């Protein structure tokens, strides 16, 4: 799949933002006053900024509001509803902490649940697609949720929890890659199954369906070299999990903690690029992409 920058920014930033909101919601002794204002400002900037970035991938961004009406069948619609509900609930929860020095734990837990639901619905936009075997796995939502709560723990300053989650996130990412590498072959997709002519014998293409690239070829097919992908995987894993975990173990937590957050964000962005670049849509079989 074509790794669009807007979608990479969206899935990276919004996951961090909603992850931070989830941690703020379940905090038994959350910050108040200006400290709370700073935390909620960061969370909203990431969450809302990510959501806005996603609209740049739309052909007609002004029609994005229409997606809310398809909640019965569309994970994109459910994502939008969950996101708006989260932002509204956490706005009330945060305002009480900032301006009234009042903690409403029930509202916080509701907001945290909605925040994680938003991340889950985002992951299911991709995880539901049987036409992209690498994505079509229960590990996809698990990966999104793990990275979200890990980033949220880092941003909220939970050093001990974040260190554990960084290790878990790294392991989940490796498992997702290993399973994804075998997914296309395990589904048994071939030119024969794609054309419905497999019962006639081996099917092969004699000529490309188009003489020039079309929409499907631009959006659904992207080739990344195996050696290049392996290097990026190592880089993503190091930046996302290993380097932040080491930095959190060093003294001067404020300085190294900030570096750990920046490293983690860079690693997640690299992982997201691979998430899209390595995804193979079955439509590629018509064009001899495999």
N, C-alpha and C positions, 0 to 999 in steps of 0.2 A: 504494500500500500504506500501511496505517496505520503511522506512524513511532513505534513504541513506545519509550519512554525506556529500558527495560531492554535492548533489543536495540542501541540506539544506544550505550549505555554499554559493553555487551559487546564490540561490534566495534571501538570506539575504544580502550578500555583494554587489552583482551587483545592487540590488534595491537601496541601499544606495548610491552607486557610481553614478549611472545615475540620481538619485534624486538630488545629489549635483551639477552635471553638468547642470541639468535643471535650478536650482536656479542661478548658475553662468551665464547662458546664458541670463536670463531675468533681471539680475541686471542692473539698470539704471546707477549706478556708481560703477562698479565692481572694485575689487582690482587690482593693477598693480605691476610690479616688482617682488621682492622676495615673497611678501605676496601672490600675485596671483599664483606664482610658487608652494607655499606650498598647496594652496587650490586645484589646478589642480592635483598636485602629489597625494594628498589624494583621490581625485575623481577617478583618473585613476587606482590607486592601488586597490581600492575597486571594480571598474567595471571590470577591466581586470583580477584581482585576482579571482573574482567570476566566470567569463567566463572560466578561465583556470580550476577552480575546477570542473566545470560541465563535462569536458572531461574525468575525472577519472571514471565517471560512464559508459563510453562507453566501449564496448568490444574491439573495435579497434579504439583507439583515433586518430591514424594517418589518418583515413579516414573521420574525422570530416568535412574536407573541402568540401566533396561531398554533404553535406546537403545544401549548398548554391544554388545548381542547382534546387531544388524542391520548389521554392518560390511560384509557382502558387497554390500549394495544401497543403504545410506544414507550420504551424506556427513556427516550429523550424527553418526552412530555413529563413522565414521572420525575425525572431528574430536575426539571425546571420547577415543578410544584414543590418538591422537597427542598430545593435550594431557597426558594422564596419563603417557605414556612420556617426554615432554619434561621434565615436572616431576620425575620420579623420576631420570632420568639427570643432569639439571643439579643436582639436590640432592646427588648423590654428587660431581660435579665441583666444585660450589661448596664443599662441606664440606672437600674436600681443600685448596682454596685458603685457606679461612678458618682452619681448625684445624691443618692440617699443612704449610702453606706449600708445597704440592706441586701442580705443574701436570701434568695428564694431557691432552695435546693431542688424542689419539684420542677420548677420551670427550667432550671439548669439541666437536670437529667433529661427532660423532654427535648431541650435544644440539642443536647449531645446526641441523643438517639436520632434526631432528624438530621444532624450533621453527618453521622455515619451512614444514614440511609441515602443521603445525597451522593456520597462517595460510592456506595454500592450501586445505585442506579446508573451512575456514570460508567462504572465498570461493566455493567450489563448491556450497555449500548454496544459494546464490543464482544463481550462474552457470549451473547445470545447468537452470534452470527455463525451458523453452521457452514457458511460458504468460506469462512476463514478459519480453518482447523486449528491454527496456532492460538487463536483467541478463544475458541469455543471450548472452554475448560472451566471447571470450578475453581481452579487456581487463579484465574484472572481476577475475579472480585476479591479473593483472598490477598492477592498481591497488592491491589489498589488500597484495600483497607489497611494492610500492614504498613505500607509506606506512608499512608495518611497519618496514622496514629504515631508512627515513629517521628515523622517531621513535626507533628504537633507537640510531642514530648520534648523534642530538641528546642523548639521555639518557646515553650513554656518553662524551660530551665529545669526539667526533671532529669538530672544527670544520670542517676542510677538506673531509672526505668528506660531512659533513652539508650543507654549503653547496651542493655539487654535487647531492646527492640531493634537496634542497629544490626546486631548479630542475627536475630531472627529474620529481619528483612533481607539480609544478604543471602541466607539459606533459602528463603522462599523464592527469591529472584533466580538463584541457580537452578532450583527445582523446576521453576516455570520455563526457563530456557531449555533444560534437558527434555522436558515433556513436549515442549513446542517443536523441537527439532524433529521429533518422530511423528507429530500429529498428522501431517499431510499423507504420509505413506500408510499410516495405520487406518486412515479413512478409506484407502483404496481408490482414490480419485485418479482417473486416467483420461486420456483423450476419448476412450471408448465410453466411459460413464458420462463424460461431459456432453458428448454428441448423441448418446443413446444408441450408438451403433456397435457397442462392444460385443453383442451377440453374433455379429457377422464375422468377427475375427479381429486381428490387430488393426487399430485405426491410427493413421498418421496423416499429418497435414502436408499437402502438396504445394500450397502457397499461402501466404499470409492473407487473412480476410480483408485487410485494408492496405492501401499503398502508402498511407501516411498515418501518423499517430492520431487516435481518436480519444474521446473522453475516457473510455474504459482503460485504454492503455496508459493514459496520463495519470489517472487517479487510482486505479486498482492494481497496477503492476509497477513494481520498483525493484531494481536489481542492486543488491549490495554484495560485494565480494566476500567470500567466506573468511579469508584472512583478515580483511578489514573489519568484519563484524566481530571476530574473535578478539581483536585488539580493543575494539570499542567496549566489548563486554567486560574485559579486564579493567579498563579505565573506569567504566561506570560503577563496577563493583567496588573498586578501591575508593573512588570519590564518595560513593553513596553510603558505604558501611565501614570499611576498614579505617580510612583516614579520620572520619569523625569520631570513631570509637577511641582511637589513639589520642586525639586532641582532647577529648573529655577526661582522659586520665592524667593530663598534665596540669600543673598549677596555673594560677591566674585564670580561673574559670570564665570570667567575663570576656577576656580577649580570645582565648582558645575556643570558648563556647560559640562565639560569633563566627570564627573560622570554620568550626565544625558544621554550623548551619549552612554557611555558604558552600562548603564542600559537598554536603548532602544534597543541596538543591541542584548543584551542577551534575552530580551523579545521577539523580533522578531524571533530570532533563536528558542526559545521554541515554539512560535506560528507556525513556519514552520514545526517543528518536528510533532506537532499535525496535521498540514495540511495534511501530508502524512500518519501518523500512523492511523488516524481516517477515512481515505478515504476507502470506501468499493467498490471494483470492483464487477460487477455482476457475474463474473466468479466464485466468491466464493460460489454462490448458488449450483454449481455442486459438491462442496466439503462439503456441509453442514455447511458453515461458519456462517450462520445466524440461 
